Amino acid sequence: MNQVKRVFRGFRKEATYLIGFYKERPLSAFGLFISMIFVFLAFLGPTIAPYNPEEASADFLEPPSQKHWFGTDRSGLDVFSRTISAPRIDFTIGLVATTLAVLAGVPMGVIAGFLPGWRGSTISRAFDVLNCLPPFIVAMCLVAFAGQSILNVIIVLALLNAPLFVRLVRSKVHSVKQRKFIESATCLGNSQTRVMLHHVLPNSLEPVLVQFPVNVGWAILTTAGLSFIGAGVRAPTPEWGSMISIGAPLLITGQWWVAIFPGIAVGICVLGLALFASSLEILLDPTRG
């Protein structure tokens, strides 16, 4: 019972700190709020949409009105319904791809940073080569080669994201392994594997946690870019990039709403994730009071 009380008191203390932290930083609170909104839409967007996001109607290129809040596109699809349904694809792709990149990059980064000699250096140089390639062009070529599907987009984005996490973790490991507790763990007879898993890895995750939301935003932008050029998610699946691609030619003829609203949604989503990452950087700082 006493242990439960201590856990509860610790949780209440952290919750109080978080509330105060976000009260003092409106931009961080805005980022957290926006991120939560898009997570909510990723789960329930198509459910709460007023119209089926993939079902056309006879209302072609209707401007924003009470019936269609964001208007309709040239196929009669409701832009608002498609805009709030798109996070199920875009946000999910970004989240899954970044998670896979972390699962692949973090262990490689720990090994590259901890092991001396040619083993760690070989891993580092291999991922540095991948990191030098222009990501969007590589993504476009790989998706075109592998085939246009959501699974292939996720795999390609994970491959392109992994080198960044390798570099972040490798850099952190170089710092962590110089600390006294790592030397003490080694002197006590722990194997290299145990030292890496139980001591180095947990103390090297801070930059990964901060970078994670930023890379989710990058993956969303890249997914939208691939779909914009026709190499990503196929229509009529609701996806921000393909919606912007459909609406871009219509800007010349005055039907601005088809492209503008999904474009605003992409910008707000990525901005929210970046602000949330900025707040994580402060929260995870071990020197905070």
N, C-alpha and C positions, 0 to 999 in steps of 0.2 A: 504493500500500500504506500509506504514511504517513497519507494522508487517511482511509482506512478505519479505521486504528488510532485516529485522533483522534475520529472519529465514534463508535466503540465506547466509548472512554473517556468521552466526553460522555454517551452513553446510560447507561453504568454509573453515572456520578456522579448523574444524575437519578433513576435507579432506586433507588439507595441513599438519596437524599434522600426519595423518595416512601415507601419502606418505613419510614424513621425518622419521617416526618411522620404516617403513619397509626398507627404504634405509640404515638405520644405523644397521639393523639386518638382514643380508642375510639369515640366517637359518629360521627366522620367515617368511620372504618373500617366501622362498622355500616351507614352510609348507602351506602357504595360496595358493600359485600357485598350488601345488599338490592337495590340497583339492578341488579347483575350477575345476581342470581337471577331477577329478573323479565324481564330481557333474554333469559336462557336459556329461561324458560318461554314467552316470546313466540315463540321459534323451535321449541322442542321440547315444549311443554306437552301438546298433543293426542296427540303420539306416545308419551309416557311415561305418559299417563293409563291407569289400570287398566281403565276402561270407556269405551265410545264416549260422548262428552259430549252427543250429540244423539240417542242411542238409548234409548228408554224400556224399562223392565223391569216385572215384576209386583210388585216390592218398593216399594209406595207408602208414603211418609212413614215409612220405617224410620229409627230413631234411629242415631246413630253406633255402629259396631260394627267387628269385625275384617273383616267382609265389605265394609261401606261405611264408610270411616273418618269421613266427614263426614255420613253418613246419605244419605237420598234425599228428593226433593221429591214433590209430589202427583202428578206424572206418572211417577214411578219412575225419574227421572234421577239419576245418582250425583252428589252435590254436590261431592265432592272432585275428581272428574274434570273437572267443569265449572269449578270454581274455578281449577285450575291450567291449564286451557285458555283461560280468559277473557283472559289477557294478550296472546294473539295478536290479539285484537280491540282491547281497551282500550289496551294499550301501543302497538300499531301506530298506532291513530288519534291518540293523543297525540303520538307521535314525528313522524309525517308532517305533521300539522296544524301543529305548532310549527316544523318545518323550512320549510314553505311560508310561514309567517308571517315567519320570519327572512329568507328569500329576497326577500320583498316589502317588509318593513319596513326592513331595513338600508340598501338603496340609497336609499330615500325619506328615511330619517333623515340620511344623509350629505348628500344634496342640500339638504334643508331646513336643515341646520345650517351648510353651507358657503356656499351662495349668498346674497348680500345682497339686500335689498330685498323686493319683493312676491312674487318667485318662491318663495323659501324660506318666507316667511311664509304664503303661500297653502297650501302643502303641510302646514305645521304646523297651521294652523287646521282644515283638512279632517279630519286624523286626530284632532285634539283633540275635534272634535264626535263622531266615532265612539267615542272613548274615554269620553265622558260617558254613553253609553247603558248601561242595566243589561244586563250580558252574558248572563246566563242567560235572561232574558225575550226578548232579541233572538234568541238562539240557538234558543229554542223556536219563536218566530214564523217565523224563516227556514226551519228544518227542516220545519215544518208547511206552509209555502208551497211549498218546493222539492220536498218529497217525502221520505218516510222511507227513507233508504238510508245506507250507510256512507260513500259518496263525498260525499253532501250534508253529512253531519255533519263530515267532514274540512274541506270547503270553508268551512263556516260558522265552525268553530273557528279556521281560519287567518285569516279576515277579522277575527274578534274579537281575535285575538292580535297581529296586525300593528301596530295603533296603539301598543301598549306598546313594541315594539322601535323604532318610529320615534322615540318620545319619549326612550328610553334613548340611542340613537345620536346623535340631535340634540344632547342635552345634552353628551355626550362630545365631539362634534365642535366645539362652541363652545369647549371647553377646549383641544383639540388644535390648532386652527387658530391659536391665539395663540402657539404655541411657535416658537422661532427656526428650527428645521429646515424648517417649513412656509414661513416667510418666505424662507429661503435657496433652497428649491426653486422658489418663484415668481420670485425674482430671477434665477435661472439660465435663465429662459425657458420653463419647463414650462407647458403649458396647464392650465386649471382641471380638465379631465377627468383628466389625468395626475396632477396633485397629489392629487385626490380618491381615485383608484384606488390609487396607489402609495405615498402617504404618509399621507393622512387615514384612509382605510378600515382599513388594518391596525392602526393605533393606536387605533381606536375600538371594537374588538370585545370587549374585556375584559368590559364589563357584559352583553353579549349572551351570552357563554359562561357567565357565572354565572347569568343569568336563565333560560337554556334548560331545565335540568332542572326548575326551579320551574314553568315554563309547561307542560311535559309533564305534571307532576302535576296542574296546574289543568285541562288538557284531559281528563285521565282522569276527574277528578271531574265535569266538565261532561258528558262522555259518559255516565257512570253516572247522573247526574241526569236527562238527557234520556231515557235508557232506562227509568228508574224511573217516569216519568210517561207512558211509551208513545210518546215522540216520537223515540227514538233507534234502537238496534239491535233488530231484531225477534227474538222467540223463534222457534224453540228455539236460535238461535245462542248459544253460551256467552258471556255478558257480565255483569259484576258488577252493574250497575244493574238489569237485568231480573231477575236472580236475586234481588236484594234485594226488588224489587217483588213477585215471586211469593211470597216467604217472609214479607213483612211482615204480611199478614192472619193467617198461621198462628201468629204470636207469641202471639196472644190464646188460642189453643187449646193452647199448649204445645209446638208443633213449632218450637222456636227455631233449630235448626241450619240450616234452609233459608236464612234471611236473615243470621244472625250470621257464619257463616264467610266468605261473600263480602264482607260489610261489613268484617271484620277485614283481609281481603286488600287491599281498597282503601286502608284506613288505613295499613297497613304500607308499601304501595307508595309512596304520596304522602309519607309520613314519610321513607322512604329517599331519595327524590329530593331532598327539601328539605335533608337532612343532607349529601348529596353536593354540592349547590349551595353550601352553606356552606363546605365544604372547598375547592371551586374558588375561592371568593372569596379565601381565604388564599393558595392556590397561585399564583394569577394576579396577586397583589399585587407590583408591580415593586420595592417596597422590601424584600421578604423577603430574608433572608440566603442 
